[in-house]
Amino acid sequence: MFSFGYKLINRQFKKNLGELILRGESIILLGASYTGKREVMNHLYSDLLKNEPDSILIALKLRHMSPITSSQKLSQLIEEEVQREAIRIGLKLPKITDSWKKSCFDPIDRLISEARKPVILLASNVDSLGHYLARQFLNGVRTRVEARGLIVVLSGEEDLRDLVHGPNSEFNCANQYVIQGFDETEFRAYISKGAEVLKIIFESPEEAYQVLWDRTGGNPFLLKLLLWSLVERRLRSSISLDEAIKVSDIPDSLDKIYTPGIYEIDVMRHTIRLIARKPECWKDLEYLLHGEPEKILLKNVPSPLELFGVAARRNCRLRFSSPLKADFFRQYYNDIGLGDLYARNGQWTEAFERYSRLDMEEIVRPLNIDDRSEVDATVTSLCAFLHQAATEDVSTVRNLFAQGCRYVLGFKEVTFWEYDKHEQNWQFQPLEVAPVQKDAKEEIRKLISKITEPKPEGLDLVDVPERWKGLAIAAVLPSLRSNQYGLVVISDIERDITISRERQELAEKLLKHFLKAYTHAISVERNSARLRAREQHVQIVNSIFESLGKDVLNVKQALIMAAGKLRKLGYKRVSFCLVDPEAKRIKGVWDASDDPSVNVAGLTDYALDDPDADLQPYVIHTRRPKIIPDAGKEPLANPRVVQLAKMKAEAIVPILNRIEDAIGTVHIEREDGACGGEDILRHRMNAQFSKTFMKLFSDVHIDALEDSSKSAILKLRHNPLGRAFRGIHTATTSQTAEDILRQPCIVNSCY
């Protein structure tokens, strides 16, 4: 395996490369654009042509105006260069008109065969080829280099080893060098030549040359920018060509370069794109930005920052390749720039960490016209990540949005509120990631005090009072419960900062995506809650099955156990009622609640012949769950019971047997006083209780005798709880529900 050499361009280095070629050794030159690779390649070609005229030289410029995108184009290019060289050395080779059907190296192979000596191939910008073409090209090169038929000088901006894969893929057949610019002596000659061409006269040439070397780090591209800037300044100020330029006129940063149509960010746009594609180099970049190069672990292999031209090795440390670049990158990759970098890669924790280092006034974005596209790209990334977070949970989406508004767009307040239709007030929902000052919170409360109903069409931005326009944006949010809905307000009320048009557009864009993601997250959480409830109800049923004949000896004990377990699911009251054996009345048999002083079961005893007498006979008659959002406003509810039990929202669910007859009810009230809504509670209560736990009673039903006698037969079939009634063959009219419940469970035949 060849190691990498890290070199500055000078005469000795170019001489050494020429000697390696003459010894039959191949070379790879790596480095960023405009670091001098082309100058070295041109020098080697000219030097060999002049001093070794018998050498066979093929020069391929693989970065064309029109990209080389197929084997056919690559073959045609090689064929043209081989024919040109054959003519130069007086060798006649027939053209291969259908060369694209064969290997692209066929022309070179014919040239090697006819010349009977190695061919020297100089190919620049190998990595500008498509990946599969570059791989094909490098594999062909390696085969012929190892066969001693080809000597190559290749150049590229990436580690060419990454383009070769598979068995024996290590591209170790060449000496590899990383070009880091020109050394001072060579660079002075380069400056002198450039100044002469542009007719630039320096007042103090030696001092000017030293300043240009120091500021550019020997980078020819930066030198050209500075020299052209001096020419532009002279033209703009009508300075005579004979007037010498002072050293103080040389720009000391990229933002002072006077070049029409070119801004400092445009100069480094390519490098910025390369950095954004290599997250593995970001930590090293931050070490450089913070002046901590000693923390960077150097390897023999060049780092991405070196190949991008950002950094160079100096005294066994990685440092910025020039003061001009150091100044630019420290300005561009401030905490906002670094935050954007991590954010667009989806690393939002790291992004918010860097944004949070700034004062809130520093992140009111867009900062300026140049920042508009930057912040828009970051907001777009955040919108996409919100939808991804929606598959996790509601709090993740809410926290991500709040931090995005706060740190990406600079809103001081991001507040969430919840409105309860029964309480008829707004409750503030604090977020740890977005703290709000008390005064600002109260101002926002005043702002939303008149918003009491969402728009009929559902979720959308809401109009804020005229007084607050330009200071706040609000939107209605869905809630897990039908008697509630939410509101989110993003604002700058405390600082009294008017929201600019561009910032308003970005905020609304983010808010609309948040609404979609939040709605999806709510839906996911609802479904998850339903699944959890279903599992819990099944566990309750199974536990009762397992307890029959052991801990549970009669039906009443089964109901007591069921009530206790159901209360653990978040219900403050669970009350059971059963239809009497004659199917004429419904009576309460057990009540479990937070307030044992009020026994709702004891207050329940209604005839079934009048369905509108109370909720209990109504549910038995309809055989459908009855959901009551507000018991105080329900006409079928018993006012005395409602008042004594302090009922708010409640639900009454029928207990159905196998033939869908109602044989009893379950009355429940949630601890939070909410009914959960038609969409949740109806599914949850009817599907879960009637189809799982209440299946315990599915085999219990009363059939009137054919002789119309006032007795009933309690028929039992396959259900374990039904078997708990085994031995109760006939129930007389004198038996009450309590009589039946007290009878023992006989479960010997259950298993």
N, C-alpha and C positions, 0 to 999 in steps of 0.2 A: 504493500500500500504506500503510495506517494504521500508525503506531507505537503502542506500548503506553505508557500513562501509569501510574505507580505512585503510588497516592494513599492518604493517611489521610483518614478521613471527618471533615469539619467543615462548618460552615454555608456557607462560601464554595464548597466543592466541590459541595454539593447545589444551591446557587444556579446555579453554572455549568452543571450538568447540565440544570436546568430551562430555561435560556436556549438550550442546544443543541437541546432538543426543540422549543421554540417557533420556532427557525430551520429546523425540518424535518430536523434531523440525528438519526441513530440512534445508539444507545449499547449497548455490551456491558460488563457488569460481571463480572469474573472474581475468584475467590478461594476460599479454603477455607470449609468449613461454619462457620457462626457467627462470621464476621468482620465482619458488618454489611451484607451485600448486601440482605437482606430489609428491614432498617430503611431503607436508601436507597430501595428500590423503593416501600415504603409511603409514605415522605415525598413522593416524586415524584407518586404517585397522588393523595394527599390535597391536595398543593399545587396540582396542575393542576385538580382538582375544585373547589377553593375559588376560585382566582384566574382560571381559564379555564373557566367553567362550560359554554361552548359547545363545548369540546373533546369529541371522541368517544373514549372510553377503554375499552379492552378489557383486563381483567386476567386472565391465565391462571396458575394455580398448577399447574404440571405434575408436581410431586411430591405425589401423592395417597396417602391411606391404602391404596387399592387401585391398584397400578401401572397406568399406561396402556400397554397392550401391543399395541394394534391401531389401525389407521386409523379403525375405527368408533368406538372410545372417544374418540379425539382429536377426531373430527368432532363427536361429541355434546357434548363439553366446550366446543368453540368455539361451537357453535350455541346452547347455553344462555347463555353469556356475551354473545353478540351480541344475543340476544333481551332479556336483562336491560338492556343499554345502550340498545337501541332504545326500550324502555319509558321509561327515564330521560329521553331527549331528545325523547320524544313522536313517535317514528317507528314506523309500523306495518309490520312485515315478516312475510310468510307463512313458516311453519315448513317446513323441508325434512325430511320424515319419513324419507326414504331417503338421508340425507346421506352415509352411509357408502359409498354406491355412487359418489359423486362425489368431487371434490377436497375435502380438509378445509378449504380456504380459501374454498369457495363462500359460506358465510355472511358472511365478511368482505368478499368481493368485492361481494356484494349490498348490504352496508351502505355501502361506499365509493361504489357507484353511486347509491344512493338519497340519501345525505347530500351527495354532490357536494363532498366535502372529504376530506383525508387522515384516516385513523384512526390513533390512537396505541395501539399494542399493547405491554403490559407482560407479558412471559412469564418467569417464574422457573424456575430449575432445568431448563433445556433439555436438559442432558446426562443427566437422569434418564430420558428416553425411551429406548426401544430404539434401537440404532444406525441401523437403516433408517428408523425413524420420525423420529429427530432429523435425519437427512440430508434426508428428504422435507420436513420442516418448515422447515429452514434454507434449502433451495433455493427454497421457496415464499416465504419472507420476503424473500430477496434480490431475487427477481423483482419483487415489489411495492414494495420500497423504491426500487429503481432506476427504477421507473415512477412514483415520487412519489405513490403511493396509500397508502403505509403508512409510519409512523414507529414504530420499535421500541425498546424497552429490554429487553434480554435479560440473563439472569444464568446462571452455571454455575460448576462447580468445575474444569472442564477447558478447555483451549484449544479453542474451538468450531471453529476452522479444521480441526482434525483430523477433524471429523465430516463434512466436505464434500470430495468427490473428483470427479475427472473434469475435462473441459475447462472453463476459466474458473472453477475451483473456489475460488480465493482469496476468502474471505469478507471483503472489504475495503470493505463498504458501511456501516460503522459505526465510531464512535470507541470504542476498546477501552481499558478501565481495569482494573488489578489492584488490588483492595481489600486493604489491609494492616492494617485495624483502624481505631480512632478516634484522632484526635489528642488531646492532653492536655486541652485546654479542653472539647471535646465529651465526652470520657470522664468528666470530673468531673461534668458534668451527668447523664450516664448512671448514675454511681455514686450520686449524690444521689437520683435517682429510685428506684433499686433499694433503697437503704437506707430510704427513706421507706416503700415498699411493705412491706418486711419488718420495719419498726419497729426498725431497728438504729440505736443512738445511739453515736457514737464519742466517746471521751474527748477526742481531739484530731482533729477532722475534717480539717483541712488536712494534717496529717501522715499520717493514715490514707489520705486520697485519693491522696497522693503515693506512698505505699507500694503501694497497689493498682495504680496506673498503672505504676509501675516493674516490679512483679512480673508483671503480665499483658501488658505491651506494648500496651495498648489493646484487648485481645481480650475481647469481651463474654461469650463462653462461659466463659473462665477466671474472669472477674469473678463470674459467677453461681455458679460452683462455690465460690469463696472466701466469698461472702456467705451461701450456703446452709450452708456448713460452720460459719460463726459462729452461725447460727440453731440448728443441731444441737448445737453445743457448749453453747449456752445451755440448751437443753432437757435435755440429758444431765446438766448440772451444776445444774439448777434455779435458774438465774440469772434474776433479775427483769427484766422488759422495760424497767424504768426505769434499770437499771444500765448505765452506759456501758461500751463495749468498748474494751480497751486495744489499742494498735497491736501490741504483742507477741503478742496473741492471733491475729493474722492469720497463717495458715499460710504458710510460706516454701518449701514443696515440696508436690507432689501427694500424696505418701505420708502427709502430715499432715492431709489433708482428712477431716473427720468427716462422711461421708455414708453412710447405711445402704445396704448392698448394692453400693456402688460402690468399686472399688479403683483405684489410680492407673493400672494398666495398662488397665482398662476405659475410662477417660477417653480414652485415645489409641488404642484398638483400631482404629478406622476409619483413622486416619493410618498406623498400623503396617501394615495391609493394603495401603494405597496404596503405601507405600514398597517393600514386598516385590514389588509388580508392576512396579516401574520400576528395573531394574538400572542404567540409565544415570545415575541420580542418586546411587548409593551412594558413588562416589568423592568427590563434593562433600559428602555427608553426613559422611564421614570427615574431610575438611578442617575442617569446622565443629567436629566433636567434638574434634579435636586443636588447635583454636585457630589454624587457618591459613587464614582467609578470603581472604587475598591470592592464594592459589593457584587460586581458583575463577574461571573465565572467564565473565564476565557477558555476556549478549546482550540485545538489545532484547526478544526473546521471553521470557516468564516461564518460569523453570525449574520442574520438577516440585516441588521443595521449597517454592517460593513458593506454588504452587497447592494444596499440601497443608497450608499454614499452618505449616510447620516453620520457615521462614526468611523474612526480609523484607529489602528493600534499605534500607541505612542508610549514608549518605555514600559512595555508589558501591561499597559492599561488601555481600556477602550475609552476614547474621548471623542467629543464632537470633531468632525473632520475639518471644521473651520469656524472662526468666530462669527462669520455671517450666518452660517447654518445654526450655530448655537443660539444666536439672538433670535432667529426666525422661529425655531422650534420651541423655544421657551415662551415666546409670545403666543404661538398657535396652540401649543399643548399646555395651556394653563389648566386650572382645575375644570373649567367649562369644557375645553377641548378634550381633556382626558375623559371627563364624564361622558361626553358625546361618543367618544371612541368605544368605551365599554358598553354604552347603552345600545349602540347600533349592532353590537355583537350579542345582545341579549343578556349581558352580564349586569343586571340592574342593581344588584347589591353593591358591586364595586362602583358603578356609576353614581349612585346616590351618595356613597361615601365621599367621593371627590367633589360632587356638587355642594355637599354640606359644609365644606371648608370655607365657602364663600359667604360674604354678607348677602342678605336677601336682596338688597338694592342692586347687587352686581349681577343678579341672574334674572332680572326683568327683561325677558327676551320677546322678540328679536332685539339684539343690542344695536344693530345698525343694518344698513342695506346688505352688507356682505354676510351677515349672520342669518338672513332670512332662509336661505336654502339649507344652511346647516341645521337650524332648529326645526325646520320642516321635516328634514330627513330623520331627526331624532324622534319627533312626535309620531311620524309614520311607523317607526320601529316600535314605539311604545304602544300604539294602537294594535299592532299585530301581537305583541306580547300579552296585552290584556285579554285577547281572545284565547290565547293559550292558557293563561292563568284561570280562565273561567271553568276549566275542567277540574280544577282543584277545589276551591271553596270560595264563598262570598267574601270573607275577610281578606283573602289574598288579592282579589280583584280590587276591593275597596282601598286597601293600603297602597297597592301599586299605583292606582289612579291618584290618590291623595299626594303621594310623594312625587309623581310625575308633574302634577299641577304646581306643586311647591318648588321643585328644583329645576324642572325643565323650562317652565314658563314664568316662574317667580311669583306666583300668587301667595300672598301672606296667609290668607285664610282659606281652608278647605274644610267645610263643615257638613256633617250628615245629621239629618233630623228625621224623626218618626212621628207620624200623626195617628192618634187613636180616635176612631170615630165615636167611641162611647165616652171617653174622657174629654174629647174635643179640645185637645191641646197638643202643642209640639214638644217633644222630648228630645233634648240634645244627645247625640250619640258620640261620645268623645273617642278620638283616635290618638294613640300614643305617638304615631309617626307624624302627626300634624297637629301639634298643640296650638290652641287659640287663646288669645288674651280675653279676660272676662268682659271688658268693655266692648270689644269687637263682637263677642258672642251675643251680648245683649242687643247690640245694634242690628245684628242679623236676625235675631228673634223678632224684633219690631218689623223688619223687612218682610218676613214670611208670615206674620200674624194674620194677614188677610187671605192667605192661601189656605183654603179649607177643603177643597175638593180637586182631584186631578182632572185633567181634560178628559172628556168622554172617550176620545179615541185612544187613550192610554198614555204611554210614556212619551214625553217630548220636553223640549225646553219650555220654560214658562216665562211669561212676561213679568218683569220686575217693575215696581213702582217707578214713576218718572224720576223721582229724586235719586234713585239708586242706579239708574241706567248709566253705563260707562264705568261703574264701580263693581258690579256683581253680575254673575250669570248663574241661573238656577235651572234645575231639571227634576221632574218627578221620577221616583224610583219605585219598582215593585217591592212587595214585602212577602214574607213567608205566610202571613195571615191576612185573610180577606178584610178584617176590620181595621187594618192599618195600611199605610203606604208611607213611602219615604220621600225625602227631598235632599238633594245635594246642592250646595251653594259654594261657588268659588268666587273669591272677592279680594279686593285690596282696600277695604273700608278703613282699617286702622291707619294706613299710610295715606289714604285719600289720593291714590294714584289712579288716574283715568286709564282705562284699558284702550290701547291703540287698536286701530282697525286690523292690522296684521295679527296682533296678539289675540284679538277677539275671534278671528277666523280660525287660528290654530287651536284656541281653547274649545270652540264649538266642534271642530273636527274631532278633537280628543274626547269631548264629552259624548258625542253621538256614538262613537265606538265603545266608550265605557258603558253606555246604556244597553247596548246589545250584549256586551260581554257580561254585564251584571245580571241582566235578565236571564241569560243562559245559566249563569252560576246559581241563581235562585231556583231555576227549574231543576238543576242537578241536585241541589240541596233538598228540595221538596221530595224528589224521587228517592234520594238516599234516606230521608226521614221515614218515608212510607215503607221502604224495605226493612229498616231497623225496627219499626213498629210491628211489621208483619212477623219478623223473627221473634220479637219479644212476646207477642201474643201466642205464637206457636209454643214458645218455651213455657208460658203460663199453662196452656192446655196440657202439655206433656207432663209438667210437674204435678198437676192435679191428677192426671191418669196414674202417675207413679205412686201418689199418696193414697189412692182409694184402698180402703181396707186396712191401712196402716195408720197414718196420721188423720185421715179423713174417714169418719165412720158413718156420716149421714150427709144428705144433700145440703143441709144448711152449712155444714162445715166446708163443703166444696165451694159454696158461694162466698163464705167468709174468706177462704184462702184466695179465691179469684179476686175479690175486692181489694185485699191487701196487696196482691201483686200488681193489680192494675194501677193502684195509687202510686206505685213506684215509677210509673211511666209518665208522671207529671199531672195527675188528676188530684184535685183537693177533695172531691167527693165522688164516690161510686155507690150507687144505690140500686138494689135489685127488687123487682116486683114480679109476682107470679099470678097467673089467672087461676081462679079456684077450679076445683074438679068439675063443677057444673057449667063452667065457662060463662058465668054471669057477672062476676066481679073481678077486679084486679086489685091486689093488695100488696103493700110493701112488706118485704120479709127481712131485708138487711140494709143498713145504711152505714157506710164508713166515710168519715170526713174529718177535717181539721177541727171542727167544732162539735164535740160529742154532746153538747147541751141541746142541740137541735137534731131530732131524729126524723128525717124526711120520710123514711119508710113507715114510721109509726103514724105519720100524717097522711098517708096514701091509702085510700080505700074508696073505689069508685065503681059504680055500676057500669056495665058494658053496653047497656041498651041505648045510652045517649053518648055518641062519640064526641060531641062538642062540650061535654060536661067538664072535661079536663084534658090535659096533654096525654095522660096515661091511656084512657080509653080511645083517644084519637089515634095514637100510635098503634094500639092493638087492632083497631078497625082498619087502618090504612096499610098496616104491615110494612111501613116505610119509616126510616129514621126521620126524626123531627129536630131540626137545628134551630136554636133560638139565640140570635145575636144579643138580644136584650130582654131578659125575662120580665122586667118591669113593664115593658110595652107589649108583651105577648097576651092577647085576649083570652087564650085557652089556659094560661097559667093561673094557679090559685094564688091570689094576692097575699093571703095570709102566710102561705108557705114561702113565697118569694121574699117577703119582708123578714120573716123569722130567720131564714137560712141565708139572707143577704145574697141572693142569687143574682148573677149578671148573665154571662153567656152560658148556655148549657146545651146538651144534646141528649135525646132519648132515643134509644135504638131497640127495635123489637128483637126478641129471641124467637127464632123460627124453628119449627121441627122439620122432619123430613118431607112432609107434604105441604110445607110453607105456611102452616098455621102459626099464628102468634100465640105463644104460651107464656110470655112474660116480657119484661123490658129491663134495660140497663140505663140508668140515669147517670150522666157524667158531667163534671165541671172541671175545667182546666185550672191549674194553680195560678196562671197569669191572667185569668179572667177572660181569655179570648175563646172564641168558638172555633177558630181555625179556618173558617170559610167553607163554603159549599164544596169547592173543588178538592180540599184536603180532607175535611172531616167526614163528608159523605163517603168517600172512598175508604178512608181509614177506619171509620166505625162500622159501616155496613160490611165492607169486604173483610175486615180483620175480625170483628167480633162475630158477626153472623156466620162467617164461613170457616172460622178456626175455633175460637173459644166456645162460641155458642153452638158449635156442632156437637158439643157435649150433650145438648138437649135435643138433638135432632131426631132421636128415636122415641121421645116422650110425647105422646099426644093422647087426646081424650076422644073416645068414640061413644056416641050415645048407643044404648042398647036398643035392639030392634023392637022390644016390647014397650019402649018409651018410658021405662021405669026411671025413677030419679036416682040413677046410679051411673057410675062411669068405670070404664076399664082402662087402666093405665097400661098400655101395651109397650112391651120392651122388645128391642131387637138386638142389634149388634154392638151398640155403643157401650163403653165401660160405665159411663154415668147412668145410662139407661139400666144397666144391670145392677146399679146401686139400688134401684127400686125393685129388685127381684124379691118376690114374696108379697109385694103389695098388688094383689091381683084385682081387688075390687075396692073402690073408694066410695063410701056412702056419703050422702048429702050432709051428714053431721060432721064429716071430717073437714078440717080447715087446712090451709096451706101449711100452717105451723105443725099440724098433726103429721102431715106427710113428711115435712122436712126433718122431723125428729126421729122418723123411723130409720132403723139401722140399714147400712149398706151391706149387702151380701155379695162378696166379690170372688167367691171360690171358683166360679166358672168363667171368670173374666180372662184367664190366661191359659 
